[in-house]
């Protein structure tokens, strides 16, 4: 049961969910997507280069993901059923290997997906903001306050309140998943029994 809960809980995180299968460098745009004006796309690209300087994008993403994955790991260990199982040192070692592998896979996926992700984001910004608006936003991020915001926003997932909330959410998600999985297994067993 805990294996199902682990898999389901990992699927709750955007990073881990993406780690399950490789993502294309750039997914094709839906047919209904509005074409982007070149001037808006150029402004969006400049804005993203300000928000996420290309030379430090990988480090910025690592800085967000590492504490998020640490919070995920701690959330698992706070689950009473898992905590009981983890008293077995072999189980704990297997869990540590599993979590380390998930972290590395997620980090690798994010790193290889950065160009496609930022291309998609540039198109999204260009559809939502005009050139003047993006110029205003970019101007703000060149101010001391904008610079301070950019630096601080990269550390949000390591904040104690955010970390505590993520851990509580993970424990709750695992508890719900276990209950839902048990109910589902019972329902399927009843259906199979009725066929006999």
N, C-alpha and C positions, 0 to 999 in steps of 0.2 A: 504493500500500500504506500509506503513512504517513497518508493521509486516513482510511482505515478504522481505523487504530490510534488516531488522534485522536478519532474519533467513539466508538469503543469505550471508550477510556480515560475520556472525559468521562462516559460512561454509568455508570462505576464510582463516581462521586461522587454522594451523595444529592442534593446541591443541583443539580448539573448535570443529573442524570437528571430531576428535577422541572422543569427549565427547558425540556424538550423539548415539553411540552404544558401548557396551563393547568390548574391543579387547581381543583376546586370549592371554594367557600368552606367547606363542611362536607359531607363525603361522608356519604351515608346510613348509619346504623348497621346492621350485619348483623342479620338477624332473630333470631339466637341471642344477641345481646348482652343482658346482664342489665340490667334497668332500674335506674336510679340513684336512690337516696333523695335528696330535696331537701336534707336537712341535710348529707349527705356531699358533694353537689355544691357547696353553698355553702362548705364547709370547703376543698374542693379549689380553688375559685376564689380564696379568700383566700390559700391557700398559694402558688398560682402568681403572684398579685399581689405576694407577698413575694419570691419567687424571681426573678421577671421583672417589675419595676415597669412598669405600662402606659406611663408617660411615657417610659421609656428602652428599651423593647423593641426598637425599630428600631435604635437605636445599638448595643445589645447584639448583635443578630444581625449587623449590619454588622461589628462587631468580631471576630466568630467567622469570618465568611465571607471577609473580605478576605485574611487570612493563608492560609486554606485554599486559596483560588483562586491566590494567589501561589505556594504550594507546588506546586500542580497545574501551573502554568506552568513552574516550574523543573524539574519532573519531565520534562516534554516536552523541554525543551532539553538534558537530560542523556542523552537517547536518542541513541546514535551515528548512526543513520540520519538522524534528524531534524536533528541538529547539522550533518551534512554538507550537507543540503538548505538549511538556514538560512544557509549562507554566501552564498547568493544573497539580496541585500538585498530583492528583490521578494517572495521567499518569507517572509523574516523579517517584512516589513511586513504581509503577508497574515495571517501567524500572529498578530501583535500585534493586528490588527483583530479577528480571530476570537476571541481570548481576551478582549479588552475587551468585545466584544458578549456573550459568554457570561457574564462577570461582571455586566454591567448587567442582562441578562435574569434571571439567578439572583437578584440583589438585588431586582429588581422583583417577581419571583414570591414571594419570601419576605415582602416588605413587604405585598403585597396578601393573602397567605395567613395573616398573623398572627392575625386574629380567629378564623378557622375552626380554625387549628391549636391555639390556646389553649383554645377550646371543646372540641375533641376531647381535648386533654390533661387538662382538668378532669374530663371523664367517665372517662378512663382512671384517673386518680388516685382518683376516687371509687369505682371498682370494686375497687381494690387496697388501699386504706387506709380504716380507719374514722375517725370524727371525732376520737377521742382521739389516734390515731396522727398524723393530719395536724396536730393542734394541737401535739403534741410536736415534730414536724419544723419547723413554723413558729416555735416558740419558739427552737429551736436557731439558726435563721437570723436571729433578732433579737439573738443574742449577738455579742460582738466576733469570736469565732472564726468563727461562721456568716457574718458580714458579710465578713470577710477571705476566706473560701472563695468566696463569691459573686463578689467582685471578681476574685480570681485565676483562677477557673474560666473566665472570659470570655476570658482571654489564653492559654489552653492551646495553641491552634493556632499561636500565634506563638512558642512555646517552641522553641529550637534543636533539641532532641532529637526533638520531635514533627515539626517541619518536615523534618528530615533523614530521618526514617522515612517520611513521606509521599512525599518525593521518590524514595526507594529503591523504595517500593511501586509508584509510578507507572512507573518505568523497568522494573521486573519485569513489571508488568501489560501494558505496551506490547510488551515482548519476547514474552510469552506470546501476546498477541492477534495479533501479526504471524504467529507460527508457526501458531497455530490457524487463522487466516484463510487462510494459504497452503495448509494441509492441506485445508481445506474447499473452496477453489476447485479444488484438484486432484481431490478426490473428485467434485465436481459435473461437472467436465470429463469425467471417466471415465464417469460415468453418461450424460451426453449423447452421448459417443462410442459407447457400447454401443447406444444407440437407433438409431444410423445404420447 
